[in-house]
Amino acid sequence: MTMPAERTRALRWAGEFLRKLQTSDRIDPAMKREVQAILRHYPSGAEIQAQAQFDRNAAAIYGWLAPEDLLK
């Protein structure tokens, strides 16, 4: 079962990966455009963390995300 803090980390990792792809010279222009289109609507790391904090404070049992510090 995926825990809320693991979901938060996965979202952050996916965003970091997409940002690396966006600046990579190893992918073709069509793929770069697709990555840019995805990132246009992808939350920033700060937005992900803010939502994780909100979920923890608002509804700990039903929160979809949780701060990554809970993984330690």
PDB file with one MODEL, atoms N, CA, C and O in Angstrom:
MODEL        1
ATOM      1  N   MET A   1       0.840  -1.179   0.000  1.00  0.00           N
ATOM      2  CA  MET A   1       0.000   0.000   0.000  1.00  0.00           C
ATOM      3  C   MET A   1       0.887   1.244   0.000  1.00  0.00           C
ATOM      4  O   MET A   1       1.830   1.336   0.786  1.00  0.00           O
ATOM      5  N   THR A   2       0.591   2.178  -0.862  1.00  0.00           N
ATOM      6  CA  THR A   2       1.358   3.416  -0.920  1.00  0.00           C
ATOM      7  C   THR A   2       0.870   4.361   0.173  1.00  0.00           C
ATOM      8  O   THR A   2      -0.326   4.618   0.314  1.00  0.00           O
ATOM      9  N   MET A   3       1.819   4.863   0.931  1.00  0.00           N
ATOM     10  CA  MET A   3       1.496   5.797   1.999  1.00  0.00           C
ATOM     11  C   MET A   3       1.474   7.225   1.442  1.00  0.00           C
ATOM     12  O   MET A   3       2.118   7.497   0.428  1.00  0.00           O
ATOM     13  N   PRO A   4       0.746   8.136   2.085  1.00  0.00           N
ATOM     14  CA  PRO A   4       0.670   9.511   1.592  1.00  0.00           C
ATOM     15  C   PRO A   4       2.041  10.175   1.409  1.00  0.00           C
ATOM     16  O   PRO A   4       2.233  10.905   0.436  1.00  0.00           O
ATOM     17  N   ALA A   5       2.989   9.944   2.310  1.00  0.00           N
ATOM     18  CA  ALA A   5       4.315  10.554   2.156  1.00  0.00           C
ATOM     19  C   ALA A   5       5.045   9.989   0.939  1.00  0.00           C
ATOM     20  O   ALA A   5       5.819  10.700   0.298  1.00  0.00           O
ATOM     21  N   GLU A   6       4.806   8.724   0.617  1.00  0.00           N
ATOM     22  CA  GLU A   6       5.418   8.123  -0.570  1.00  0.00           C
ATOM     23  C   GLU A   6       4.826   8.726  -1.845  1.00  0.00           C
ATOM     24  O   GLU A   6       5.533   8.899  -2.838  1.00  0.00           O
ATOM     25  N   ARG A   7       3.530   9.043  -1.818  1.00  0.00           N
ATOM     26  CA  ARG A   7       2.908   9.699  -2.973  1.00  0.00           C
ATOM     27  C   ARG A   7       3.503  11.082  -3.190  1.00  0.00           C
ATOM     28  O   ARG A   7       3.752  11.492  -4.323  1.00  0.00           O
ATOM     29  N   THR A   8       3.727  11.795  -2.096  1.00  0.00           N
ATOM     30  CA  THR A   8       4.332  13.123  -2.184  1.00  0.00           C
ATOM     31  C   THR A   8       5.707  13.024  -2.831  1.00  0.00           C
ATOM     32  O   THR A   8       6.034  13.801  -3.729  1.00  0.00           O
ATOM     33  N   ARG A   9       6.508  12.072  -2.375  1.00  0.00           N
ATOM     34  CA  ARG A   9       7.854  11.892  -2.926  1.00  0.00           C
ATOM     35  C   ARG A   9       7.789  11.521  -4.401  1.00  0.00           C
ATOM     36  O   ARG A   9       8.569  12.038  -5.201  1.00  0.00           O
ATOM     37  N   ALA A  10       6.870  10.634  -4.774  1.00  0.00           N
ATOM     38  CA  ALA A  10       6.739  10.222  -6.175  1.00  0.00           C
ATOM     39  C   ALA A  10       6.358  11.404  -7.071  1.00  0.00           C
ATOM     40  O   ALA A  10       6.876  11.533  -8.180  1.00  0.00           O
ATOM     41  N   LEU A  11       5.463  12.256  -6.599  1.00  0.00           N
ATOM     42  CA  LEU A  11       5.101  13.452  -7.369  1.00  0.00           C
ATOM     43  C   LEU A  11       6.306  14.370  -7.550  1.00  0.00           C
ATOM     44  O   LEU A  11       6.535  14.896  -8.639  1.00  0.00           O
ATOM     45  N   ARG A  12       7.074  14.558  -6.482  1.00  0.00           N
ATOM     46  CA  ARG A  12       8.258  15.418  -6.556  1.00  0.00           C
ATOM     47  C   ARG A  12       9.271  14.828  -7.528  1.00  0.00           C
ATOM     48  O   ARG A  12       9.807  15.541  -8.377  1.00  0.00           O
ATOM     49  N   TRP A  13       9.536  13.523  -7.409  1.00  0.00           N
ATOM     50  CA  TRP A  13      10.492  12.860  -8.298  1.00  0.00           C
ATOM     51  C   TRP A  13      10.056  12.967  -9.763  1.00  0.00           C
ATOM     52  O   TRP A  13      10.879  13.224 -10.642  1.00  0.00           O
ATOM     53  N   ALA A  14       8.770  12.770 -10.019  1.00  0.00           N
ATOM     54  CA  ALA A  14       8.272  12.853 -11.402  1.00  0.00           C
ATOM     55  C   ALA A  14       8.482  14.259 -11.967  1.00  0.00           C
ATOM     56  O   ALA A  14       8.891  14.416 -13.118  1.00  0.00           O
ATOM     57  N   GLY A  15       8.202  15.270 -11.160  1.00  0.00           N
ATOM     58  CA  GLY A  15       8.431  16.645 -11.612  1.00  0.00           C
ATOM     59  C   GLY A  15       9.887  16.915 -11.907  1.00  0.00           C
ATOM     60  O   GLY A  15      10.220  17.552 -12.906  1.00  0.00           O
ATOM     61  N   GLU A  16      10.763  16.427 -11.029  1.00  0.00           N
ATOM     62  CA  GLU A  16      12.204  16.609 -11.255  1.00  0.00           C
ATOM     63  C   GLU A  16      12.639  15.914 -12.536  1.00  0.00           C
ATOM     64  O   GLU A  16      13.437  16.457 -13.300  1.00  0.00           O
ATOM     65  N   PHE A  17      12.122  14.723 -12.772  1.00  0.00           N
ATOM     66  CA  PHE A  17      12.465  13.967 -13.978  1.00  0.00           C
ATOM     67  C   PHE A  17      11.996  14.707 -15.227  1.00  0.00           C
ATOM     68  O   PHE A  17      12.744  14.822 -16.199  1.00  0.00           O
ATOM     69  N   LEU A  18      10.769  15.205 -15.206  1.00  0.00           N
ATOM     70  CA  LEU A  18      10.248  15.945 -16.353  1.00  0.00           C
ATOM     71  C   LEU A  18      11.057  17.211 -16.617  1.00  0.00           C
ATOM     72  O   LEU A  18      11.302  17.559 -17.772  1.00  0.00           O
ATOM     73  N   ARG A  19      11.473  17.900 -15.562  1.00  0.00           N
ATOM     74  CA  ARG A  19      12.278  19.115 -15.741  1.00  0.00           C
ATOM     75  C   ARG A  19      13.649  18.784 -16.344  1.00  0.00           C
ATOM     76  O   ARG A  19      14.176  19.554 -17.147  1.00  0.00           O
ATOM     77  N   LYS A  20      14.221  17.643 -15.959  1.00  0.00           N
ATOM     78  CA  LYS A  20      15.493  17.217 -16.569  1.00  0.00           C
ATOM     79  C   LYS A  20      15.288  16.906 -18.046  1.00  0.00           C
ATOM     80  O   LYS A  20      16.107  17.280 -18.885  1.00  0.00           O
ATOM     81  N   LEU A  21      14.193  16.221 -18.359  1.00  0.00           N
ATOM     82  CA  LEU A  21      13.913  15.909 -19.765  1.00  0.00           C
ATOM     83  C   LEU A  21      13.746  17.183 -20.589  1.00  0.00           C
ATOM     84  O   LEU A  21      14.189  17.254 -21.735  1.00  0.00           O
ATOM     85  N   GLN A  22      13.111  18.174 -20.002  1.00  0.00           N
ATOM     86  CA  GLN A  22      12.852  19.429 -20.703  1.00  0.00           C
ATOM     87  C   GLN A  22      14.138  20.100 -21.161  1.00  0.00           C
ATOM     88  O   GLN A  22      14.157  20.767 -22.196  1.00  0.00           O
ATOM     89  N   THR A  23      15.204  19.929 -20.405  1.00  0.00           N
ATOM     90  CA  THR A  23      16.470  20.579 -20.750  1.00  0.00           C
ATOM     91  C   THR A  23      17.462  19.634 -21.418  1.00  0.00           C
ATOM     92  O   THR A  23      18.582  20.033 -21.737  1.00  0.00           O
ATOM     93  N   SER A  24      17.064  18.402 -21.628  1.00  0.00           N
ATOM     94  CA  SER A  24      17.962  17.402 -22.206  1.00  0.00           C
ATOM     95  C   SER A  24      18.132  17.603 -23.706  1.00  0.00           C
ATOM     96  O   SER A  24      17.193  17.970 -24.412  1.00  0.00           O
ATOM     97  N   ASP A  25      19.338  17.357 -24.170  1.00  0.00           N
ATOM     98  CA  ASP A  25      19.609  17.389 -25.608  1.00  0.00           C
ATOM     99  C   ASP A  25      19.441  16.007 -26.232  1.00  0.00           C
ATOM    100  O   ASP A  25      19.647  15.828 -27.433  1.00  0.00           O
ATOM    101  N   ARG A  26      19.066  15.036 -25.408  1.00  0.00           N
ATOM    102  CA  ARG A  26      18.991  13.651 -25.871  1.00  0.00           C
ATOM    103  C   ARG A  26      17.597  13.237 -26.327  1.00  0.00           C
ATOM    104  O   ARG A  26      17.405  12.095 -26.745  1.00  0.00           O
ATOM    105  N   ILE A  27      16.626  14.137 -26.255  1.00  0.00           N
ATOM    106  CA  ILE A  27      15.283  13.795 -26.738  1.00  0.00           C
ATOM    107  C   ILE A  27      14.911  14.720 -27.888  1.00  0.00           C
ATOM    108  O   ILE A  27      15.410  15.840 -27.999  1.00  0.00           O
ATOM    109  N   ASP A  28      14.020  14.219 -28.741  1.00  0.00           N
ATOM    110  CA  ASP A  28      13.664  14.986 -29.941  1.00  0.00           C
ATOM    111  C   ASP A  28      12.716  16.137 -29.588  1.00  0.00           C
ATOM    112  O   ASP A  28      12.093  16.137 -28.527  1.00  0.00           O
ATOM    113  N   PRO A  29      12.617  17.111 -30.488  1.00  0.00           N
ATOM    114  CA  PRO A  29      11.784  18.299 -30.233  1.00  0.00           C
ATOM    115  C   PRO A  29      10.315  17.981 -29.944  1.00  0.00           C
ATOM    116  O   PRO A  29       9.695  18.658 -29.125  1.00  0.00           O
ATOM    117  N   ALA A  30       9.753  16.973 -30.593  1.00  0.00           N
ATOM    118  CA  ALA A  30       8.353  16.621 -30.351  1.00  0.00           C
ATOM    119  C   ALA A  30       8.166  16.146 -28.906  1.00  0.00           C
ATOM    120  O   ALA A  30       7.176  16.490 -28.260  1.00  0.00           O
ATOM    121  N   MET A  31       9.101  15.370 -28.414  1.00  0.00           N
ATOM    122  CA  MET A  31       9.028  14.888 -27.025  1.00  0.00           C
ATOM    123  C   MET A  31       9.201  16.062 -26.058  1.00  0.00           C
ATOM    124  O   MET A  31       8.527  16.121 -25.030  1.00  0.00           O
ATOM    125  N   LYS A  32      10.087  16.983 -26.378  1.00  0.00           N
ATOM    126  CA  LYS A  32      10.264  18.165 -25.527  1.00  0.00           C
ATOM    127  C   LYS A  32       8.977  18.979 -25.442  1.00  0.00           C
ATOM    128  O   LYS A  32       8.625  19.476 -24.372  1.00  0.00           O
ATOM    129  N   ARG A  33       8.278  19.116 -26.559  1.00  0.00           N
ATOM    130  CA  ARG A  33       7.012  19.853 -26.545  1.00  0.00           C
ATOM    131  C   ARG A  33       5.983  19.145 -25.663  1.00  0.00           C
ATOM    132  O   ARG A  33       5.218  19.792 -24.948  1.00  0.00           O
ATOM    133  N   GLU A  34       5.972  17.831 -25.720  1.00  0.00           N
ATOM    134  CA  GLU A  34       5.044  17.068 -24.883  1.00  0.00           C
ATOM    135  C   GLU A  34       5.383  17.234 -23.396  1.00  0.00           C
ATOM    136  O   GLU A  34       4.491  17.406 -22.565  1.00  0.00           O
ATOM    137  N   VAL A  35       6.663  17.183 -23.076  1.00  0.00           N
ATOM    138  CA  VAL A  35       7.103  17.386 -21.693  1.00  0.00           C
ATOM    139  C   VAL A  35       6.720  18.792 -21.227  1.00  0.00           C
ATOM    140  O   VAL A  35       6.237  18.964 -20.108  1.00  0.00           O
ATOM    141  N   GLN A  36       6.932  19.787 -22.072  1.00  0.00           N
ATOM    142  CA  GLN A  36       6.565  21.163 -21.714  1.00  0.00           C
ATOM    143  C   GLN A  36       5.066  21.297 -21.480  1.00  0.00           C
ATOM    144  O   GLN A  36       4.641  22.015 -20.575  1.00  0.00           O
ATOM    145  N   ALA A  37       4.261  20.609 -22.291  1.00  0.00           N
ATOM    146  CA  ALA A  37       2.806  20.661 -22.126  1.00  0.00           C
ATOM    147  C   ALA A  37       2.395  20.048 -20.790  1.00  0.00           C
ATOM    148  O   ALA A  37       1.496  20.558 -20.121  1.00  0.00           O
ATOM    149  N   ILE A  38       3.043  18.968 -20.405  1.00  0.00           N
ATOM    150  CA  ILE A  38       2.751  18.328 -19.117  1.00  0.00           C
ATOM    151  C   ILE A  38       3.167  19.245 -17.979  1.00  0.00           C
ATOM    152  O   ILE A  38       2.408  19.446 -17.030  1.00  0.00           O
ATOM    153  N   LEU A  39       4.366  19.799 -18.069  1.00  0.00           N
ATOM    154  CA  LEU A  39       4.873  20.653 -16.987  1.00  0.00           C
ATOM    155  C   LEU A  39       4.069  21.940 -16.825  1.00  0.00           C
ATOM    156  O   LEU A  39       4.051  22.522 -15.741  1.00  0.00           O
ATOM    157  N   ARG A  40       3.419  22.381 -17.865  1.00  0.00           N
ATOM    158  CA  ARG A  40       2.615  23.599 -17.784  1.00  0.00           C
ATOM    159  C   ARG A  40       1.543  23.468 -16.695  1.00  0.00           C
ATOM    160  O   ARG A  40       1.151  24.461 -16.083  1.00  0.00           O
ATOM    161  N   HIS A  41       1.080  22.256 -16.461  1.00  0.00           N
ATOM    162  CA  HIS A  41       0.009  22.017 -15.495  1.00  0.00           C
ATOM    163  C   HIS A  41       0.475  21.202 -14.294  1.00  0.00           C
ATOM    164  O   HIS A  41      -0.331  20.848 -13.432  1.00  0.00           O
ATOM    165  N   TYR A  42       1.756  20.907 -14.234  1.00  0.00           N
ATOM    166  CA  TYR A  42       2.295  20.092 -13.141  1.00  0.00           C
ATOM    167  C   TYR A  42       2.614  20.985 -11.946  1.00  0.00           C
ATOM    168  O   TYR A  42       3.158  22.075 -12.123  1.00  0.00           O
ATOM    169  N   PRO A  43       2.286  20.544 -10.740  1.00  0.00           N
ATOM    170  CA  PRO A  43       2.572  21.387  -9.569  1.00  0.00           C
ATOM    171  C   PRO A  43       4.070  21.509  -9.300  1.00  0.00           C
ATOM    172  O   PRO A  43       4.841  20.584  -9.555  1.00  0.00           O
ATOM    173  N   SER A  44       4.458  22.666  -8.781  1.00  0.00           N
ATOM    174  CA  SER A  44       5.861  22.856  -8.395  1.00  0.00           C
ATOM    175  C   SER A  44       6.128  22.078  -7.113  1.00  0.00           C
ATOM    176  O   SER A  44       5.201  21.625  -6.442  1.00  0.00           O
ATOM    177  N   GLY A  45       7.395  21.930  -6.786  1.00  0.00           N
ATOM    178  CA  GLY A  45       7.758  21.263  -5.539  1.00  0.00           C
ATOM    179  C   GLY A  45       7.149  21.954  -4.330  1.00  0.00           C
ATOM    180  O   GLY A  45       6.699  21.292  -3.395  1.00  0.00           O
ATOM    181  N   ALA A  46       7.133  23.273  -4.344  1.00  0.00           N
ATOM    182  CA  ALA A  46       6.549  24.037  -3.236  1.00  0.00           C
ATOM    183  C   ALA A  46       5.042  23.797  -3.143  1.00  0.00           C
ATOM    184  O   ALA A  46       4.498  23.685  -2.045  1.00  0.00           O
ATOM    185  N   GLU A  47       4.374  23.719  -4.285  1.00  0.00           N
ATOM    186  CA  GLU A  47       2.929  23.463  -4.277  1.00  0.00           C
ATOM    187  C   GLU A  47       2.618  22.058  -3.759  1.00  0.00           C
ATOM    188  O   GLU A  47       1.649  21.857  -3.027  1.00  0.00           O
ATOM    189  N   ILE A  48       3.443  21.098  -4.143  1.00  0.00           N
ATOM    190  CA  ILE A  48       3.251  19.729  -3.664  1.00  0.00           C
ATOM    191  C   ILE A  48       3.423  19.678  -2.147  1.00  0.00           C
ATOM    192  O   ILE A  48       2.610  19.078  -1.445  1.00  0.00           O
ATOM    193  N   GLN A  49       4.484  20.310  -1.647  1.00  0.00           N
ATOM    194  CA  GLN A  49       4.724  20.312  -0.200  1.00  0.00           C
ATOM    195  C   GLN A  49       3.619  21.049   0.552  1.00  0.00           C
ATOM    196  O   GLN A  49       3.204  20.610   1.624  1.00  0.00           O
ATOM    197  N   ALA A  50       3.144  22.153   0.007  1.00  0.00           N
ATOM    198  CA  ALA A  50       2.062  22.906   0.654  1.00  0.00           C
ATOM    199  C   ALA A  50       0.798  22.056   0.738  1.00  0.00           C
ATOM    200  O   ALA A  50       0.124  22.048   1.768  1.00  0.00           O
ATOM    201  N   GLN A  51       0.475  21.349  -0.328  1.00  0.00           N
ATOM    202  CA  GLN A  51      -0.713  20.485  -0.310  1.00  0.00           C
ATOM    203  C   GLN A  51      -0.525  19.333   0.667  1.00  0.00           C
ATOM    204  O   GLN A  51      -1.462  18.948   1.366  1.00  0.00           O
ATOM    205  N   ALA A  52       0.677  18.785   0.716  1.00  0.00           N
ATOM    206  CA  ALA A  52       0.951  17.699   1.662  1.00  0.00           C
ATOM    207  C   ALA A  52       0.764  18.178   3.095  1.00  0.00           C
ATOM    208  O   ALA A  52       0.187  17.470   3.921  1.00  0.00           O
ATOM    209  N   GLN A  53       1.249  19.368   3.388  1.00  0.00           N
ATOM    210  CA  GLN A  53       1.088  19.931   4.729  1.00  0.00           C
ATOM    211  C   GLN A  53      -0.381  20.179   5.028  1.00  0.00           C
ATOM    212  O   GLN A  53      -0.853  19.888   6.127  1.00  0.00           O
ATOM    213  N   PHE A  54      -1.105  20.714   4.052  1.00  0.00           N
ATOM    214  CA  PHE A  54      -2.538  20.966   4.223  1.00  0.00           C
ATOM    215  C   PHE A  54      -3.277  19.663   4.498  1.00  0.00           C
ATOM    216  O   PHE A  54      -4.099  19.592   5.411  1.00  0.00           O
ATOM    217  N   ASP A  55      -2.982  18.621   3.702  1.00  0.00           N
ATOM    218  CA  ASP A  55      -3.650  17.334   3.887  1.00  0.00           C
ATOM    219  C   ASP A  55      -3.385  16.778   5.284  1.00  0.00           C
ATOM    220  O   ASP A  55      -4.282  16.223   5.918  1.00  0.00           O
ATOM    221  N   ARG A  56      -2.152  16.928   5.756  1.00  0.00           N
ATOM    222  CA  ARG A  56      -1.818  16.408   7.081  1.00  0.00           C
ATOM    223  C   ARG A  56      -2.600  17.162   8.154  1.00  0.00           C
ATOM    224  O   ARG A  56      -3.082  16.556   9.111  1.00  0.00           O
ATOM    225  N   ASN A  57      -2.725  18.465   8.002  1.00  0.00           N
ATOM    226  CA  ASN A  57      -3.421  19.266   9.004  1.00  0.00           C
ATOM    227  C   ASN A  57      -4.940  19.142   8.912  1.00  0.00           C
ATOM    228  O   ASN A  57      -5.622  19.153   9.937  1.00  0.00           O
ATOM    229  N   ALA A  58      -5.473  19.026   7.704  1.00  0.00           N
ATOM    230  CA  ALA A  58      -6.920  19.063   7.512  1.00  0.00           C
ATOM    231  C   ALA A  58      -7.601  17.716   7.732  1.00  0.00           C
ATOM    232  O   ALA A  58      -8.675  17.650   8.328  1.00  0.00           O
ATOM    233  N   ALA A  59      -6.992  16.670   7.263  1.00  0.00           N
ATOM    234  CA  ALA A  59      -7.652  15.352   7.325  1.00  0.00           C
ATOM    235  C   ALA A  59      -6.602  14.258   7.329  1.00  0.00           C
ATOM    236  O   ALA A  59      -6.360  13.630   6.299  1.00  0.00           O
ATOM    237  N   ALA A  60      -5.988  14.026   8.451  1.00  0.00           N
ATOM    238  CA  ALA A  60      -4.885  13.073   8.541  1.00  0.00           C
ATOM    239  C   ALA A  60      -5.282  11.680   8.060  1.00  0.00           C
ATOM    240  O   ALA A  60      -4.477  11.001   7.423  1.00  0.00           O
ATOM    241  N   ILE A  61      -6.467  11.254   8.341  1.00  0.00           N
ATOM    242  CA  ILE A  61      -6.885   9.909   7.943  1.00  0.00           C
ATOM    243  C   ILE A  61      -7.149   9.818   6.452  1.00  0.00           C
ATOM    244  O   ILE A  61      -6.854   8.794   5.834  1.00  0.00           O
ATOM    245  N   TYR A  62      -7.703  10.879   5.861  1.00  0.00           N
ATOM    246  CA  TYR A  62      -8.082  10.834   4.453  1.00  0.00           C
ATOM    247  C   TYR A  62      -7.143  11.612   3.549  1.00  0.00           C
ATOM    248  O   TYR A  62      -7.388  11.712   2.347  1.00  0.00           O
ATOM    249  N   GLY A  63      -6.079  12.163   4.101  1.00  0.00           N
ATOM    250  CA  GLY A  63      -5.153  12.952   3.299  1.00  0.00           C
ATOM    251  C   GLY A  63      -4.507  12.113   2.211  1.00  0.00           C
ATOM    252  O   GLY A  63      -4.032  11.005   2.461  1.00  0.00           O
ATOM    253  N   TRP A  64      -4.495  12.654   1.002  1.00  0.00           N
ATOM    254  CA  TRP A  64      -3.917  11.942  -0.124  1.00  0.00           C
ATOM    255  C   TRP A  64      -2.403  12.077  -0.137  1.00  0.00           C
ATOM    256  O   TRP A  64      -1.702  11.175  -0.596  1.00  0.00           O
ATOM    257  N   LEU A  65      -1.886  13.214   0.372  1.00  0.00           N
ATOM    258  CA  LEU A  65      -0.465  13.463   0.435  1.00  0.00           C
ATOM    259  C   LEU A  65      -0.067  13.699   1.888  1.00  0.00           C
ATOM    260  O   LEU A  65      -0.904  14.004   2.738  1.00  0.00           O
ATOM    261  N   ALA A  66       1.211  13.554   2.150  1.00  0.00           N
ATOM    262  CA  ALA A  66       1.749  13.873   3.483  1.00  0.00           C
ATOM    263  C   ALA A  66       3.177  14.356   3.292  1.00  0.00           C
ATOM    264  O   ALA A  66       3.829  13.971   2.321  1.00  0.00           O
ATOM    265  N   PRO A  67       3.679  15.190   4.197  1.00  0.00           N
ATOM    266  CA  PRO A  67       5.059  15.663   4.081  1.00  0.00           C
ATOM    267  C   PRO A  67       6.040  14.488   4.035  1.00  0.00           C
ATOM    268  O   PRO A  67       5.848  13.466   4.693  1.00  0.00           O
ATOM    269  N   GLU A  68       7.094  14.668   3.237  1.00  0.00           N
ATOM    270  CA  GLU A  68       8.071  13.595   3.069  1.00  0.00           C
ATOM    271  C   GLU A  68       8.867  13.327   4.339  1.00  0.00           C
ATOM    272  O   GLU A  68       9.469  12.260   4.465  1.00  0.00           O
ATOM    273  N   ASP A  69       8.887  14.250   5.270  1.00  0.00           N
ATOM    274  CA  ASP A  69       9.641  14.005   6.493  1.00  0.00           C
ATOM    275  C   ASP A  69       9.056  12.837   7.294  1.00  0.00           C
ATOM    276  O   ASP A  69       9.704  12.333   8.211  1.00  0.00           O
ATOM    277  N   LEU A  70       7.863  12.413   6.962  1.00  0.00           N
ATOM    278  CA  LEU A  70       7.266  11.250   7.620  1.00  0.00           C
ATOM    279  C   LEU A  70       7.886   9.938   7.148  1.00  0.00           C
ATOM    280  O   LEU A  70       7.649   8.889   7.749  1.00  0.00           O
ATOM    281  N   LEU A  71       8.676   9.989   6.079  1.00  0.00           N
ATOM    282  CA  LEU A  71       9.341   8.788   5.572  1.00  0.00           C
ATOM    283  C   LEU A  71      10.567   8.412   6.391  1.00  0.00           C
ATOM    284  O   LEU A  71      11.048   7.282   6.310  1.00  0.00           O
ATOM    285  N   LYS A  72      11.071   9.352   7.178  1.00  0.00           N
ATOM    286  CA  LYS A  72      12.302   9.109   7.926  1.00  0.00           C
ATOM    287  C   LYS A  72      12.049   8.326   9.172  1.00  0.00           C
ATOM    288  O   LYS A  72      12.984   8.035   9.919  1.00  0.00           O
TER     289      LYS A  72
ENDMDL
END
